[in-house]
């Protein structure tokens, strides 16, 4: 590592303050801080040193995403080969899925980081590490057959409008990855609905539809998969949303490392379950011909992007609620609204996207009223204490 350190120091010399390429220093420093801990120190004032910085937090989230990503690659190939019939191995399925998904990841990082570097150079600040997660989340919540140029446009919209317009990482009010999906959903609905061709390139089959379970249920059809298949993830869907099992493994890592809020995750699942139970108890509330109305409440928790959205996007520390009580309210409403939107409006069966974005907007309001409630309660305690003192005197 010392050899790498020396090489980087030599490369950074022309980018030092006062040197010829000083303007482009943020781009070089980004590579440096990705490999090594920043070597600058605080010059004045009291401060606390912590080994956990933004970079390590983002890398922890990326590690939590890996199980769902690997399974998503295999599942993409599995869906392809099972639709076509014939024998195939694990590696056949994984390789086919990787050929579809890896280019999406490359495009996402290339476009997103390119914009991040450009803004860092233009504004004269260091490159933020937030896109380490966003760059992986965006392709993971898109359909496998989503065109790369559409993905690139979605990334541009998410970074420019969803984040940089608000001042960059830490200032955005909406989750950037969900902003990209919302843009793609409304700009290219046919590609996001699951009605496009999933499997092709077959000598005996021209095309096979890959409609998702949510799309089938919203259209009034019954689910053709068992609950265990849905839980394990042997179903069509976006890259990483299918396997609730591997999503929960990622959630466990986030909770154990205290990167993700268990309060938001638990309350969101409770909210979704409550809304599902309400629809199960009052099926007449549903939309005629919409099988999601009578779908078991526990089934809502394991289909679509609900689990993935709750674990990896609702817990985004920037756009989520910050107070303890606020996290319970915020998470509960996300789950509650997600299932409500999913059932009431079959045109938007993936209600978790709209549920999280809506609560991102209201998260500061929730925190405000929680804090005001705490202030009023403390004032009452103070007044009560003063009254008791006066009475005693």
Long-range contacts (C-beta under 8 A, 24 or more apart in sequence): 4-35, 5-36, 8-32, 8-35, 8-36, 23-121, 23-124, 24-121, 26-117, 26-120, 26-121, 26-124, 26-125, 26-126, 26-127, 27-117, 27-120, 27-121, 27-127, 29-126, 29-127, 30-117, 30-120, 30-126, 30-127, 33-126, 33-129, 34-129, 54-128, 54-129, 54-130, 54-169, 55-129, 55-132, 57-259, 58-129, 58-130, 58-132, 58-133, 59-132, 60-253, 60-254, 60-257, 60-259, 61-132, 61-133, 61-254, 61-259, 61-260, 61-312, 62-132, 62-133, 62-136, 63-253, 64-249, 64-250, 64-251, 64-253, 64-254, 64-259, 64-260, 64-312, 65-133, 65-136, 65-137, 65-140, 65-240, 65-250, 65-312, 66-250, 67-246, 67-249, 67-250, 68-140, 68-240, 68-243, 68-246, 68-247, 68-249, 68-250, 68-308, 69-101, 69-136, 69-140, 69-239, 69-240, 70-94, 70-246, 71-233, 71-240, 71-242, 71-243, 71-246, 72-97, 72-101, 72-140, 72-238, 72-239, 72-240, 72-241, 72-242, 72-243, 73-97, 73-98, 73-100, 73-101, 73-239, 75-233, 75-234, 75-235, 75-237, 75-242, 75-243, 76-100, 76-101, 76-144, 76-239, 78-234, 79-198, 79-199, 79-210, 79-236, 80-198, 80-199, 83-198, 83-199, 83-205, 83-208, 83-210, 84-199, 84-202, 84-204, 84-205, 84-208, 97-144, 100-144, 100-145, 101-139, 101-144, 101-239, 103-148, 104-139, 104-142, 104-146, 104-148, 104-151, 104-239, 105-135, 105-136, 105-139, 107-139, 107-148, 107-151, 107-152, 107-155, 108-135, 108-136, 108-138, 108-139, 108-151, 108-155, 109-135, 109-136, 111-152, 111-155, 111-156, 111-159, 112-138, 112-155, 112-158, 112-159, 115-155, 115-156, 115-159, 115-160, 115-164, 116-159, 119-164, 119-168, 123-168, 125-168, 128-168, 128-169, 128-170, 129-169, 130-163, 130-168, 130-169, 130-170, 130-176, 130-318, 131-159, 131-169, 131-176, 133-177, 134-158, 134-159, 134-163, 134-176, 134-177, 137-177, 137-312, 137-313, 138-176, 138-177, 138-180, 138-181, 139-239, 140-238, 140-239, 140-240, 140-241, 140-308, 141-177, 141-178, 141-181, 141-238, 141-239, 141-240, 141-241, 141-305, 141-308, 141-309, 142-181, 142-184, 142-192, 142-238, 142-239, 143-191, 143-192, 143-194, 143-196, 143-238, 143-239, 144-198, 144-238, 144-239, 145-191, 145-196, 145-197, 145-198, 145-210, 146-184, 146-191, 146-192, 147-191, 150-184, 150-187, 150-188, 150-191, 151-184, 153-183, 153-187, 154-180, 154-181, 154-183, 154-184, 154-187, 155-180, 157-183, 158-183, 169-318, 170-318, 171-318, 172-318, 172-319, 173-319, 173-360, 173-361, 173-363, 173-364, 174-319, 174-357, 174-360, 174-361, 175-313, 175-316, 175-319, 175-356, 175-357, 175-360, 177-313, 178-309, 178-313, 178-353, 178-356, 178-357, 178-360, 179-357, 181-353, 182-353, 182-354, 182-357, 185-350, 185-353, 194-236, 194-237, 198-236, 210-236, 211-236, 212-236, 212-237, 212-304, 213-237, 213-303, 213-304, 214-292, 214-303, 214-304, 214-342, 214-349, 214-350, 215-349, 216-291, 217-290, 217-291, 217-292, 217-295, 217-349, 218-290, 218-291, 218-292, 218-342, 218-346, 218-347, 218-349, 219-289, 219-346, 220-289, 220-290, 220-291, 221-291, 222-291, 223-291, 223-295, 223-299, 223-303, 227-296, 227-298, 227-299, 227-302, 230-299, 230-302, 230-303, 231-302, 235-303, 237-304, 237-305, 238-305, 240-308, 241-304, 241-305, 241-307, 241-308, 244-301, 244-302, 244-307, 247-307, 247-308, 247-311, 247-312, 248-307, 248-311, 250-311, 250-312, 251-311, 254-311, 254-315, 260-311, 260-312, 260-315, 261-315, 261-317, 261-320, 261-327, 261-331, 263-324, 263-327, 263-328, 263-331, 264-310, 264-314, 264-315, 264-320, 264-321, 264-327, 264-330, 264-331, 264-334, 265-310, 265-311, 265-314, 265-315, 265-331, 266-331, 267-327, 267-328, 267-329, 267-330, 267-331, 267-332, 267-335, 268-310, 268-314, 268-331, 268-332, 268-334, 268-335, 268-338, 269-301, 269-307, 269-310, 269-335, 270-331, 270-332, 270-335, 271-331, 271-332, 271-333, 271-334, 271-335, 271-336, 271-337, 271-338, 271-339, 272-300, 272-301, 272-306, 272-310, 272-335, 272-336, 272-338, 272-339, 273-297, 273-298, 273-300, 273-301, 273-335, 274-332, 274-335, 274-336, 275-300, 275-335, 275-336, 275-337, 275-338, 275-339, 275-340, 275-343, 276-300, 276-301, 276-339, 279-339, 279-343, 286-343, 286-344, 287-343, 287-344, 287-345, 287-346, 290-343, 290-346, 292-342, 292-343, 292-346, 292-349, 293-343, 300-339, 300-342, 304-342, 304-349, 304-350, 304-352, 305-350, 305-352, 305-353, 306-335, 306-338, 306-339, 306-352, 309-334, 309-338, 309-352, 309-353, 309-355, 309-356, 310-334, 310-335, 310-352, 313-356, 314-356, 314-359, 319-360, 319-363, 320-360, 320-363, 321-363, 321-366, 321-367, 321-370, 322-363, 322-367, 323-366, 323-367, 323-370, 323-371, 325-370, 326-363, 326-366, 326-367, 326-370, 329-366, 329-370, 330-359, 330-362, 330-363, 330-366, 333-359, 333-362, 334-359
